[in-house]
Structures are given as structure tokens and as C-alpha cells.
């Protein structure tokens, strides 16, 4: 479970990518069914599935923040349930639920917050959250420029 953020226009991108993903998954499943899970072609077929999935959920269109120890929002002292609501509005049919100004204000909030670390956090963990915070900020600015985003929390 986690917060899923989709840039306005994600649906069209998804529609363009889902066919490739489904074809790759079907091919992998056929190999498993016909040759068995341990067949050497399964690994290559799974790599095609993973690549298609990654393209479908590319960072220009989609951002995910899990509700666990990998949550950048939590490390910023924020809650997706409590802190996002102030940026949202009731969605008109087919519209977005965080408009461009909400995306800009949310980006400013994220930029203003310091990441919280513990003494047990190693350098790899620190870098992970620094990069994830930067990716969230970039994503929010892109959403503001694109007309907003849908947030599912």
C-alpha cells in the first residue's frame, strides 16, 4: 500500500503502454506453461515484462511512496493522509484532484522540509531518501506544468 501520484494525462500514456506490457506478460506465461518455470527463456521474458512495466510507470508520469520505512513523506515528518488534503479539491468528472497551484504548494512544502534520519541510517539510506525527495519535487513541478495530478492515498 502507498500513495500513488499520477500526472494529468497519465491515462493516455498508460493506454499506449499497457498493450506491450500485456504481450510481454502473456509471452512469459506461455513459456512457463509450455517449458516450465526453470526454463532459461523465462528470465529474458521476465526482463521484458519488467521493462514494459517500468516504461508504463515511468517517473515522468507516476510517483509512488509506500506506507512503510521507505516513505519519503514520513521521513519529511509528513503524512499522506493528513497533509495532502489541504492541496486537494473535489474532482470534477474527468478532472484532477490536485490542481497546478496545489502541486506547486505541495512542492514548496516538500522543499522546505528536512529529511529525518536516525543514527542507524547508513550512507546508502541517506542517499536513497535524498534522491527520492528530489524525484518527488521534480515530479510535482512537472505535474504543475502539466495541469495537475491525481493522488490516490
N, C-alpha and C positions, 0 to 999 in steps of 0.2 A: 504494500500500500504506500501511496505517496501523493505528492502534489504533481499534477500533470498540467503543464502550460503549453498551449498551442497558439502559435501566431495566427492572426487573421489570414485566411487563405490556405490554411493547412489542409483543409478538406480536399482541395484541388490537387495539391501535392500528393496527398495520400492516395487519391484515386489514380494518379499517374504511376504510383509505385507498387500498389498492392498486387497488381497482376503479376509482376516479376517475382514478388515475394511468394505468392501462392504457387506459381510454377516451380520455383526452386524447392519449396517445401514438398510439393507433390512428387517431384523427381527423387528427392531424398527418401521419401516414404516408400516409393516404388522399389528403390534399391534395397531398402531394409526388408521389405516384404519378399522380394524375389531372391536376394542374395544373403540376407541376414545382417544383423546389426554390426557384426565384426568385419564385414567386407571392406576392403581398402577404399572403395569408391564412396563409402558413407562419409568419411571425413571431408573429402573435397566437396561433396554435395551439401554437407552441413555448413561449410565455409561460404558457399553460395547463398544459403538461407540467411546466414548471419550478415553477410554484406548487404543483401536486399533489405533486411530489417534495419540495419544501420542507416541506409540511404533513406528509407521511409521515415525514420525518426532522427533525421539529421539535425544538428544543433541550430541551424538557421530557422527551423520550423517548430522545434519541440524542445522543451526542457523538463526534466524530471528531478524531483528532490524527494527521496524516500523518507518515510517517517521512522527512521532508525538512527544509528550512530553516524551515518554518512550524510545526514541532513545539514546542508549549509545554513538553512534558515534557523535551525536550532542553534548552531554554532554562532549565529549572529544575535542570539538572545530573542529570536522572533518565533512566532507560531503561525503556521499557515492558516489555522482555524480562527485565531483571534486577531491577527494583524493584517490579513489580506482583505478582510471585509470592508474596511474603510476606503479601499480603492475600487470596489466593485459597484455595479449598479444592476438593477433588474434588466435582464436581457430582452430586448425586443426580438420578435421572431426572426431567426437567422442572423442576429447580430452577435456582438461580442459582449462579455461581461466585465471586462476591464478595458476602458477606452484608452486612447492615446495619452491623455493627461494623467490618468491613473497609472499607466505604465511608467511615465516619466517620474511621477511622485514616488512610486514604489522603487524605481531605480535609485532615486536620490536617498531614500531611506536605507536601502541596502549599502550604498556607497558610504553613508555616514556611520555605519555600524562597524565596530571592530570585531574580528573573529575571536571567539573564546577558546582558549587551549588549556589543557591540563599539563602538569609536569610529566605525565606519562606519554604525551604525544611526541612521536619521533619526527624527524625532518620530513619523511615521506608523507606523514599525515598532515603536517603543516602545509606542505606544498599542494596536496590534494585539495584542501579547503581554500587556499589562496586562489588556485586555478578555477575551482568551482564557483567561487564568489565572482571572479572576473567574468566567467562564462554567463552567469545569471545576469549580471549588469549589461553585458553585450546583448544578450537575448532581449532584455526588457527595452533597451533602446531601439532594437530592430522592431519590436512589437509596436512601440510608439510611432515609429516611422511608417509602419505598415497599416496602421489604423486600429491597433489594439490586439487583445488576446482573449482566448477563453481559458479559464482556470477551473480545473476540476480538483477539488481538495476534499 
